[in-house]
C-alpha cells in the first residue's frame, strides 16, 4: 500500500504530456477543489480525474468476486470510492441553463 501514489501516476503523466503536445494548456490545481481533480482547464471550466480501474470499481460486478483476501475491507472501500465518485461528479455537472 505504501507504493500506491495518488499523484504523479504513469497514466496521469501520459495524459498531461499528450495534452501539452497538442497545445492544451492545463494546470494541476493548487487550491483544493472538490474531489481533488488531477488536471483543471480553467478556460473551459473543466476538471479531469485520472482514476485507477481497480480502485474505482471498473467492471465491479465481475471483479468483486475475484477478491480473495480481506474481502469485507476491500469491497467496502471500493464501493465507497464509487459512491464518492458519483457525489463529486454531481458537483461538477452543469445545472440546467448553466452552459
Buried (B, 14 or more C-beta within 10 A) or exposed (E): EEEEEEEEBEEBEEBBEEBEEEEBEBEEBEEEEEBEBBBBBEEEEEBBBBBEEBBBBEEBEEEBEEBEEEEEEBBEEBEEBBEEBEEBEEEBEEEEEEE
